């Protein structure tokens, strides 16, 4: 008789990750954790991390994981949600996480699908912590993951995988290595998800990755409603989205303030080698709600950037607009 496993549960996975990280931080002196985060925020792995990882020991890795894993997890989860919406019947069995470190992207995948995951990273302390977190979480986390040391560079070679994720990695590479790594991801993966910080530089890296994926013969599934050139005039703006992240005590200690959450800004692209249904339009800014009116900034399939006004007179569509969020498909898909 085959083993029956519970279906993935994104909420249970997120809770297990938070508990695991909280337990790790409890073992560090508070000042040590805060100092490590402050140093690592600006210089995580340096300009050439594959040659000299800055995550030198367990204390560094624990502090950085506690600070950054929840945000990376939520950003990747949002990108995976867009992939699921574009390909609702698709289920990956294998997953490769390039530059995965402690495995935030792998946790996001574990909350969506049961996959056999391989996490590749150069920093052995990060891989070791990833193994520890996954083992403690059991089936709520990436329980079937393999954690392998690999140099993330133009020489990287991957086994075929249904899903390849490349999250918060490209900034750490030279331009030539970025192109080579994304090209290799496109060669090996049936679906490729690339996520970067939601900054002008991060957006430019995503646009470059998008061009590489298209050149490799892949189809853009999200967030773009089309595979043509980005309609944003270079230098005038950048495409990015936002994910809500629960703040840990370490976040509040390092950043100050009393809010229990913060918003992670990110840019991303999803491409596939199988048929998908991209959004006909995507909301590219936080909707502006006025009395009897909702303003939506959109990237559209045929008309480029557009702004639409949805009024109360439009009945159900107005209710949909009031409920819509930054990054959503517009209009909402029918159930």
N, C-alpha and C positions, 0 to 999 in steps of 0.2 A: 504494500500500500504506500502511495506517495505521501510525503510529508505535507501537511496543510499549514500554511503560515497565514497570519492575519494580514488583511489588506493594509497598504500604507496609510498612515494617518498624519498629514502635515502638522496638525496641532500637537499630537503626541511627540512627534519628532522634534519640533521646536522646543517643547517643554523639556524633553530629555537633554537636548543640547544645553539649554540654560542651566539645568541642574548640574550637569557634568562640569561645565565651566565654573560655576559657583563653588563646587567642591574643590576644584583645583586651586582657585584663588585663595581659599581659606587657608591653604598651607603655606602661603607666602606672607612675609611681613608687609603690611600695607604700603609703607614707604618704598620698599623694594619694587613692588608691583607698579606703583605710580611712576617712579623714576624710569623703569624699563619702558613703560608705554610712552612717556614723553620723549625718550631718546629714539624709540623705534618708529614713532609716527612719521618723523621726517626722513628717516634713513633706513627703512626696512629693506634689508638685503643690499642696500647701496645701489650704485649705478650698474654694477656688474655682479649681481648676487650669485650667479651660477659659478663664479670664480671664488667668491669669498662671502659666504652667507653671514649676515649680521645676527641671525638667530643662533647665538653661540652656545646657549645652554638651556636647561629646562626652565629656569626662572624667566629668561627672555621669552621663550616660546609660550609659557603659561600666560604671562602678562599680555603679550600681543594677541594670543588667541582669544582671551577673555574680552579684549577690547574690540577686535576686528571681526571675529568669526560671526557674531550675530548679524552684523550689517551685511557682510558678504553673503551669508545664508539667505537673508531676506531679498537682496538684489537678484541673486541667482534664481530664487524661488519665483520671483515675479517674471523673469524671462522664461522659465519653464512653464508657467501658467499660460504665457502667450503661445508657446509651442503647442501645448495641449489644446488650446482653443483653435489653432490653425490645423491641427491634425488629431482630432478627438479619438480616432480609433487606433492610433499608433501606440505601441508599447515596447520600449527598448528592453532588451535582455542583458546587454553589456554596455558598460560605461567606462570611459577613460577620462580622468581628471588631470589635465596638464598643469603643472605648477601648483598642485592642490594643497601643498603644505599640510596643515592640520585637518584639512578635509571639509571645509565649509560647503563647497559646491556639492560634494558627495552626500552630505547630510541633506541638502535641498533635494537632490535626486531621490534619496531614500524616502523622503516624505511623499513622493509622487509615484514611484514605481519600485518593484523588486528587481534590482539589477545586480549583476556581478561587476563590481567596480574595481578599477585599478587606479590608484593615486600615484602620480609621478611628481617628485620634487627632489631638489639637490640637497636640502637642509635635513639631515638625518634627525636632529632633535625635534623638528616639526613633524616628521613622519612618525617618530616614536610616540609623541603626544597624541597624534591622530589615531594611532592604533589603540592607545589606552582609552581614549574617549569612546571610540566605537565599541570596544570590548565591553566597557561598563554599561553602555546603553542597550546592548543586545539588539533585538529586532527593531527597536525604535530608531536606531541609527543605521549607518552603512555597515551592517553586520557581516556582509560577504566581501568586504573590501580587501584588496591586496595593496600594501604600502611599499613602493619600490623607489629606490634612489636612482635618479636619472638627471643628467645635465639637460636643462631646458635651453636648447640652442638650435641652430640650423642643422645640426647633425642628428637631431631627434628622429627616431623611427618608431612608428606605432603599429601595433597589431590592429586589425579591423575591429571596429566597435560600432554598435548601433548609435550611441550618443557620445560625443566628445565635448567637454566643457573646458573653456580657457578663461578663467575669471581672475581679474586684477593681476595679470601677469605681464601683459605686453609692455607696460612702462619700464619694466626691469630689463628689457632686451634691447639690443641694437635694432635699428630699422631693418637691416638685412635679416636678422634672426626672427624678428616679428613676422616678416613676410614668409620666411621658410617654415616657421612653426604653424602658422595658419594654413599654409599650403598643405602641410603634412596632416593637419587635422581634417582638412577637406578630403584628402585622399583616403584617410582611414575611416572617417565617420559617415554614417548615413544621415545624421543630424549633428550640426555644430552650433554651440551656443558660446558666444564671446561676450564678456561683461567687463567694463572698465569704469573708473570713477566718472561721475557726471559733471565733468569739467570741460572747458574748451579743448584741452589737450586730450582728455579721454575720448571725447567725441571724435576728434581727428583720427585717433588710433582705430576707433570703431569703423569710421568711414573707409580707412585704408584696408581693414580686415574684410569689410563688406565687398570691396572691389576684388580682393583676392578670392573670396568665396564665389563670387559671380564668375570670375575668370576660370575657376575650376569646374564650372558647369552646374553649380548648385542653384537652388531656388530660394529667394528670400521669403521666409515665413513670417517674420516679425522683427521689429515693430512696424517696418515700412509696409504700406499697402501695395507696393510695386517693386520691381527690380530695376527701375531706371535711376538716373542720377538723383542724388538728394536735392530737393528744391531749395534748401537753405543756402543763401549766398555766402560763400566762404568769408569768415571773419565777422559776419553780421550777427550771428546767433549760433546756438548749438542745440542739438537734440538730446534731451536727457529726461529722466523720469525720477520718481521718488518712491521709496519704500519706508514704511513706519517700522522703527526698531525700538524694542523695549530697552531702556537704559539700566545697566547693572549698577551696583554700588561703586564698582571701579570706574565706570563711565562718569558718574557724578563726582567722584573724588578727583579725577583728572581734569574734567572740564568745568566743574562747578555747576551751580544752578540746581533747581529742585524738580524740574520736569522729569516725569517717569518715562519719557520717550524722546527720540530724535528721528529726523528724517534723513535717510541715506539717499543721496543723489547718485544716479548711475546712468550709463549709456550702454546699449547692448545691440546685438544683432543675432538673429537665428536664421540658419539656412539648412536646407534639407536636399536629399536626393530622391525623395518620394513626393507624391502629390500632396499639396496642402491647400488650404483655403485662407489666404491672408485676409486681414481686415480690409473692408472697403474704405475705411478712414480710421485714423488713430487720433485720440485727444492728446495734444502735445504740451498743454499747459494746464494748470489747475483751473477747473471751470469757475467762472465768475457768476455768482448767483445774485441777481438783483430782484427787486419786487416785480413779480410776474414775468421775469425774463432770465434766461441763462445764456451766457456767452461761451461758446466753445471754439477754441483754436484747434484746427485739424490739419493733419497731413492726409491728403486724399489720393485715391488711385489715379485719377485723371486730371485733376485741377491743381495739383501741387498744394501749397499752403493756403488755407482758407479759414475764415471766421464765420460761424453761423450763429444766428440769434434764434433761440427756441423760446417761444412765448406760451403763455398760459392757454391761449386759444388753440394750441396744438394738442391739447388733451393728454393722452397717454405718452406721447413723445416728450412733452414738457416734464412729466413725472420722471421719465427715464433720464432726462438731462439733469434734473435736480439730484438724482441718485448716482450720476456718472462720476468717475474719478479720473484723475490724470493718468494717462497711459491706457485707458480703456478703448476698446473698439467702439466705433460709432457708425450707424446706430447699433444698439445692442443686438447680438444675434438672437434669432427666434429660438425658443426652446424646442 
